[in-house]
Amino acid sequence: MTGKPHRAVIRLPEGFEYREAEMASGSFQGHKDWDFEHSNCYGAMWYAAYGPYGILEA
């Protein structure tokens, strides 16, 4: 690993939740009413419009 950022994309042409999602990772913390810290977390981000029969194609 070089430590440089890189992009990761998941493509599911027949997917029912999304067709394409970009992966992300990071760490976050909060300190107010309650303390929390999460390191090395990941998530998926996508855009999709849904209709009565699933994803609406663009």
N, C-alpha and C positions, 0 to 999 in steps of 0.2 A: 504494500500500500504506500502510495506517495503522500497521502494526506490531502491531496487536491480534491476539491468538490467534483462530483460526477452526477449525471442524471440517470435515473432508473425509471423506465416506463413499462407498464403492463398493458398489453393489448389483448382484448377478448372480443373478436369480431361478432361472436354469437352471444356475448354476455347479456344477462338479464338485469344486472345492477348498473353496469357501465360498459362502455366500449373501450375506453382508454383511461388509465389512471396514472398519475405521476406520483412516485414515492418520495417521501421526505423523512428526514430524521433530525432530532434535536434534543435539547435538554431544557427544562424550565423549572422554576421554583416560585413560591409565593410566601409572603410573610406579612400577615395582617391578623385577621380573626383566627386563622389557623395556618400552621406551617406545613408546607409540603415541598418535596423536591423529586423530580423525575428525570433520570439520566438515560441517555441512549434509547429514547423512545422513537417510534416510527408511526407514520400515518400515510394514508392514501388520499389524494385530492383528485376530484373529477367533476366534470359538468355533465349533467344529464337532465333532460326534460321527460317527464313520464306522462303517459296517457293511460286509458283504461286497459290497453293491451300490452303495456310495457314501455320501453324507451321510444320516444319520438325521434326519428332520424332528422338530421339537419336539412 
